Amino acid sequence: MTNASKCVKVNNMSTLNVKQAAEYLGRAVKTLQRWDRDGILTPSGRTPTNRRVYTREQLDCFLGQRRETPRPTRTVVYCRVSSQAQKPDLKNQRHTLEDFCAACGLAGIEYIEEVGGGLNLLRPKFLELMSWVEHGEVLNLVIAHKDRLCRFGFDWFSLFCKQHGCELIILNNESLSPEQEMVNDLLAIVHCFSARLYGLRNYRKALKVALAEADRK
């Protein structure tokens, strides 16, 4: 995409800071920061403290270019289970969603199947899917249940999809994970916090020894 900052000449026109520019475009501040890094929308200038500034003319020009960009068209179905032992559940999940999409009249569907825990937000296929959404490529994202996308923080991901023109379609809003998967996730949480508590105890012990040695000196 052509850099929108080249569409205007920056002189003494009133400027907007990055937060105001983000509100003007209906985007998040982090999106504008990424666009700057990627060369999609470079600020018209910088303040003495190196803050990004934009002009309304520049943003209007950019919006005009974006309107010429094709609208998102991809419909993606995301299926997930936590372990290899649940592969049969993954097939059943996909078949259920295939029937659901057919009943909804959705066509041209892309299916993503992934094995990984719901607490792990670094799943490769999940990250790729979120990248597609961020770049405005996905029109519909279909999942069986909320926890198929992520175990926690679903509301944030739902807002993320909405902000990028993606409709999140959920077959069942309830959490219907297999019982063993839920148990494994809870054990993972307990293990994580237990490790942190153990680390804090070691830290306090080391600090107490160091203070005692300091007092003796």
N, C-alpha and C positions, 0 to 999 in steps of 0.2 A: 504494500500500500504506500502511496505517495505520502511523504511527511507533510502533515497539515501545517506545520509552522512555516513552510515555504509559501503558503498562500497569502500571507500578509506581511506587511513591513511593520516592524516594531519601532514606534517612536514614542510619543507622549500619550498614547491611548491608555485609558483606564485598564487596570489589570486585575486579575483574580488570582488568589492564592490557590494552592492545590486542592484544599478542602472545598472552596467555593466552585472551582472548576469541576470537581467530581460531582457536586450537587447539580450543577448546570447540565452535565452530561447524563446524570442519572446513574453514575457508576461509583464504585468504591475508591477511596484514596489509593489503596494498594494497586488497583487496576491501572490508574494513571501513572503510578510509579513504575509499574512493569512496562507499560506502553512506552515510557521514556527510555527505559533500558533497552527495549527491543526496537527502538527507532520508529514506532508506530505514531506516536504523538509526542514530539519534543517540545518542551516549554518554550515560550517566546523569549524568555530571559530568566535571569536569576537575581535575587535580591543580594545586597551586600553580605547577608548571612547565608548565602547559597541556597535560599528557598526558591522553589519553582514558582514561576508566575506565567499566566496565560492571558490572552486578550479574548474578548467576546467574539470579535471578528474571526480570530483563529479557530475558536471552538465551533462557530457556525459553519465555517468552511469544512472543518473535520466532520461535523454531523452530515453535511451534504455528501461527503465522500462515503460515509458509512451507509447512507440510505441506498447508495448504488451497490452496496455489497449484498450478495444473495442472502436471503433469510435462512436460518437453520432448517434443515430438512430431515436430519437423521433421527430415526426412532431406534433406541437401544434398549434391550432387555438385559438386566444384570442379575445373574444368579450366583449365589455363593453358599458354600458349606464350610465348616471349620476344619475338617480333617478328611484324609483319603478314605477312611472307613465310611464316610457319609456319601461317597460317590453315588450310590443308588438314590439317595435323597436329592442329589443335584439333578439327576435325570428326571425325577418326578416333579421337581420344582420347575424345570424347563417345560415339561409337557403341560403342566397346569397353566403356565404363563402363555404358552402357544395357543391354548384354547381360549384364554382370556383375551388375548390380542385379536384373535379371529372374531370373537364375539363383539369386540369394540370397533371392528373394521379397520384396524391398523395394518398397514402394508409396508413392504420394504424394510423389514425388521432385521436388525443386527443383534445377535445373541453373544453375550459375554458370560463365560462360566469360569468361576475362580474358586480355588480352595485356599482358605485363609481365615484366621480368627477375626471376629467382629471388632475386637479391641485394637487390631493392627491396622493403622491408617496408612501404612506404607506398602500395601499390597500392589504389585506392579500393574495389574489390569485395572484396579480401582483408580490408581493415580492417572493412568492413561485416559480413563473415562472422564475424570474430573478435568483433565486438560482439554478434552473435546468440549465439555460444557463451558469452560472458561473462555474458549475461543469462539463461542457462539455457533457451534456446529450441530448441537443436539436439540431437536425440537421436543421430543418426548423421551423420558427416561422411565422405564417400567420395572418395578420390583415387586416381589411377592409380599414382603413384610418390611416394616421400617428397619428391623435389625439385620436384614440382608445387606443393606447399604453400610451401616455402622451400628455398633452396640450403643454408643453414647454420642451426643452432639448432633442428633438427627435434625433438630430444628435449624441449626446453623447451615447444614448442607441443603436443606429444603430452601432456605432463603438464598443461598448461593446459586442454586439452580434457577430460581425465580428471577434473580438479578441479571442472569445471562440468557434470558429468553427460553428457558427449558422448563417444560411442564413435567413435574414429578408425579407419576401415576402409581398408586399403591393398590395392589389387589386386596390386601387385608391390613387394616391399620393396627391390628393387635400384634403383640410379640408372640410368635408361635414357634420359636426355636425348639429343636429337640431338647429334652430334659438334660441329657449328658452334656450337650454343648453349653447350655446355660451354667451348669455346674463347673465346667472347665473355665469359663470366662470369670466366674466368681472366684475360683481358686487362683486365677492369674492376678486378679485385683488384690486378694489377700496376700499373695506372695510378694507383690510389688511393694505394698505398704509395710510388710514385715521386714523386707530388706532395708527400707528407708529407716525404720525404727532401729534396726540393728546398727546401721551406719551412724545414726545419731548417738547411740549409746557409746560406740567406740570413740566418736568425736569428743563427747563429754569426758570420757575416761582419759583420753590423751590430753585434753585441755587441763584437767585437774592435775595430772602429773606434771605438766609444764609449769603450771602456776606454783605448785609445791616446790619444784626445783628453783624457780625464780625467787621464792621467799627465802630459800636457804642460802642464796648467794648474797 
